[in-house]
């Protein structure tokens, strides 16, 4: 049984940083494309970024490019989302997801393309 468990969310002031973790069981993160999504109240779930299944290639939404960084620790079977220079508009529930779809030169950006999801962790940025 596949489980993705996010942690690290919380309340932070604008301009601050948080690091989210996504620890997997039942799958090996190095064999999947791992994505991060977020969903704010009243809005659709949106792509934040993803890490490619091979060579650790990373891809980001324009809204977070330069501020957020995704990395992977294969020994811990964990993916991270480092969030810096946080803004109030980053407030959302953040989800980790995994897909077996492999796309050269990029990662899937639609939530429907992901097979497994975590339960989400709340990030609140106060202005």
N, C-alpha and C positions, 0 to 999 in steps of 0.2 A: 504494500500500500504506500502510495506516494504522499508525503507530507512536506509542505513548505511552511516554515515558521519564521515570521518576521519579528524583529525586536528593535529597540532603539528609538522609537518615537517619543515625542514629548512636547513640552512647551518651551519655546526659545524666542528670544527677542530678535527683531529684524536686524539683519547683519550678522547674526550668529551662525553656528554650525551644528549639524547633527550627523551621526553616522548610523544608517540603518543596516541591519544584518538580515540575511535570509538563509537559514540553515535547512538543508534538504535531507530527507531520508526516503529511501525507496527509489531514488534515482541519483545519478552521478552528475553533478553540475557541469563537469567538464565535457560531458557528452550531449548537453542540451544548450540551446540558446536560452539564456535567462534574461527576462525583461523586468523592468520596474514600471508600474503604472500608478496613477493617482486618481482619486475621485473626490471632488469637492461637493459640498451639499448643493443639490439641485442641478448638478452638471454630470455629463457623461464621463465615464472612465477614460483617461487619456494616457497615451504613451509618454513616458519620461525618458527612458533610455534602455539599452540592452547590450549584452555582451555576447559576442559571437561564440559559437561552440568550438571554434578552432582559432588559434593564434591570438586569443584575447582581444580581438577587435571590438571596439565600443562605438556606439552610435547614440545620439541624444536628440531630444526635441530641441527646437530652436530656443524655446523659452528657458531652458536650463543649461544650454551649452556654455561652457566656460565657468560654470558655478558648481555643477554636479559631476561626480566621477564614479564610475562603476568599476569594481575590481572583483577578483575571484580568488579564493584560497582553496585550492583543490584538496589539500590535506585535511581541511576542516569541512569540506563539502559545503562551503558557504560563499555567498555572493554579498557584496557590500554596495551601499549607495552612500557616498560621502557628499553631503550637501553643505555648501559654503555660501556666504552672502545671501542668506535666506531673506525672502520677502514675504509680506503678508499674503500675497497671491499664491504662495507655495503651500498654504494651509490646505490640508486634504488628508484623507486616508490613503496611505501608500501600500501598494500590493506588489508582491513578488510573484512572478509567473515563469513557467517553463514550457518550452515547445520543442518538439522533435523536428519541426520543419527547418530545413536548412536552405538558406538563400545566399548565394554568392554575392558579396559586396554589400551586404546589409542585414538587418534583422527584421522580422515581422513587426509591424507597428499597430496592428489591429488586435484588440483584446480577443476577438473570436479566433485568432490564429494560435492562441496559447491553450495548452492542454491541462495544465495544472496550476493551481492558484493557492496562495497563502490566505490567511484570514484577515490580513491588513493590520497596519499600525498607524495610529493617529499622529499627525504632525501639525502643531499649531504654532504659527509665527505671529507674535504680537508686535504691533507697530508703535 
